[in-house]
């Protein structure tokens, strides 16, 4: 995984996956979160590239909470500027057939 900069000097991991032209997906995670792993697995299964931002750093968690309008749990998933929510929200969109259109 490659360390990149987010904002001033906040590192995050970039997952490079195969995929066609898709909206940028960012997922805020911690390394011990099973729902984070499930969200990444769903995106991996779809071949969707995503950027994983580890929020064990308090500054990154604060940025996530601000961007997610107060939601403090992980994962928090964004497709472009659209806040999808957590894993359950993303999985529900997928079951209703509304995730794929959001990704392109």
Kinemage of the C-alpha trace (Angstrom):
@kinemage 1
@onewidth
@group {chain A} dominant
@subgroup {mainchain}
@vectorlist {calphas} color= white
{ca unk a 1} P 0.000 0.000 0.000
{ca unk a 2} L 1.207 3.458 -0.818
{ca unk a 3} L 1.220 6.313 1.662
{ca unk a 4} L -0.221 9.476 0.166
{ca unk a 5} L -1.022 12.825 1.696
{ca unk a 6} L -4.496 13.907 2.753
{ca unk a 7} L -4.755 17.559 3.641
{ca unk a 8} L -1.674 18.917 5.372
{ca unk a 9} L 0.279 15.771 6.196
{ca unk a 10} L -2.297 13.128 6.982
{ca unk a 11} L -1.383 9.738 5.502
{ca unk a 12} L -3.849 7.294 4.088
{ca unk a 13} L -3.590 4.055 2.196
{ca unk a 14} L -4.589 3.762 -1.404
{ca unk a 15} L -6.032 0.479 -2.632
{ca unk a 16} L -5.465 0.152 -6.337
{ca unk a 17} L -8.020 -2.189 -7.861
{ca unk a 18} L -8.960 -2.801 -11.442
{ca unk a 19} L -12.002 -1.021 -12.748
{ca unk a 20} L -13.307 1.183 -15.513
{ca unk a 21} L -14.001 4.895 -15.187
{ca unk a 22} L -15.728 5.089 -11.812
{ca unk a 23} L -16.412 7.759 -9.240
{ca unk a 24} L -13.701 8.151 -6.624
{ca unk a 25} L -14.496 6.067 -3.543
{ca unk a 26} L -13.037 6.905 -0.146
{ca unk a 27} L -13.552 4.719 2.888
{ca unk a 28} L -12.628 5.789 6.412
{ca unk a 29} L -11.578 2.746 8.438
{ca unk a 30} L -9.697 1.284 11.360
{ca unk a 31} L -7.694 -1.912 11.056
{ca unk a 32} L -9.742 -3.781 13.692
{ca unk a 33} L -13.211 -3.038 12.283
{ca unk a 34} L -15.086 -6.044 10.821
{ca unk a 35} L -17.604 -3.790 9.038
{ca unk a 36} L -14.686 -1.975 7.393
{ca unk a 37} L -13.405 -5.320 6.126
{ca unk a 38} L -16.877 -6.213 4.836
{ca unk a 39} L -17.168 -2.865 3.018
{ca unk a 40} L -13.746 -3.292 1.413
{ca unk a 41} L -14.638 -6.861 0.395
{ca unk a 42} L -17.847 -5.654 -1.288
{ca unk a 43} L -15.914 -3.005 -3.213
{ca unk a 44} L -13.176 -5.523 -4.080
{ca unk a 45} L -15.787 -8.004 -5.343
{ca unk a 46} L -17.137 -5.286 -7.646
{ca unk a 47} L -13.635 -4.362 -8.805
{ca unk a 48} L -14.053 -0.825 -7.481
{ca unk a 49} L -10.870 1.104 -6.693
{ca unk a 50} L -10.953 2.959 -3.380
{ca unk a 51} L -8.830 5.019 -1.070
{ca unk a 52} L -8.694 3.750 2.498
{ca unk a 53} L -8.155 6.378 5.173
{ca unk a 54} L -7.127 4.955 8.565
{ca unk a 55} L -8.739 7.096 11.253
{ca unk a 56} L -6.746 5.841 14.214
{ca unk a 57} L -5.079 9.273 13.977
{ca unk a 58} L -7.342 11.664 15.958
{ca unk a 59} L -6.958 14.441 13.372
{ca unk a 60} L -8.144 12.122 10.585
{ca unk a 61} L -11.060 10.918 12.730
{ca unk a 62} L -12.062 14.548 13.366
{ca unk a 63} L -11.942 15.215 9.618
{ca unk a 64} L -14.103 12.124 9.003
{ca unk a 65} L -16.666 13.158 11.631
{ca unk a 66} L -16.873 16.620 10.098
{ca unk a 67} L -17.244 15.282 6.562
{ca unk a 68} L -19.767 12.630 7.692
{ca unk a 69} L -21.848 15.296 9.451
{ca unk a 70} L -21.336 13.983 12.944
{ca unk a 71} L -21.248 10.253 12.316
{ca unk a 72} L -18.402 8.802 14.372
{ca unk a 73} L -18.538 5.101 13.505
{ca unk a 74} L -16.442 3.356 10.892
{ca unk a 75} L -16.553 2.709 8.096
{ca unk a 76} L -17.772 5.949 6.572
{ca unk a 77} L -17.956 5.642 2.802
{ca unk a 78} L -18.012 8.403 0.198
{ca unk a 79} L -18.552 8.012 -3.531
{ca unk a 80} L -17.377 11.257 -5.048
{ca unk a 81} L -18.914 13.874 -2.778
{ca unk a 82} L -21.896 11.653 -1.904
{ca unk a 83} L -21.877 10.321 1.656
{ca unk a 84} L -23.090 6.739 1.365
{ca unk a 85} L -22.826 6.065 5.104
{ca unk a 86} L -21.531 2.869 6.671
{ca unk a 87} L -21.296 -0.710 5.457
{ca unk a 88} L -24.975 -1.466 6.155
{ca unk a 89} L -26.001 1.581 4.117
{ca unk a 90} L -23.760 0.601 1.202
{ca unk a 91} L -24.937 -3.028 1.285
{ca unk a 92} L -28.578 -1.873 1.300
{ca unk a 93} L -27.929 0.318 -1.745
{ca unk a 94} L -26.313 -2.656 -3.457
{ca unk a 95} L -29.281 -4.948 -2.690
{ca unk a 96} L -31.665 -2.355 -4.160
{ca unk a 97} L -29.528 -2.030 -7.293
{ca unk a 98} L -28.637 1.596 -6.521
{ca unk a 99} L -24.939 1.256 -5.723
{ca unk a 100} L -23.606 0.486 -9.212
{ca unk a 101} L -25.202 3.564 -10.821
{ca unk a 102} L -23.657 5.705 -8.074
{ca unk a 103} L -20.206 4.276 -8.792
{ca unk a 104} L -20.102 5.264 -12.484
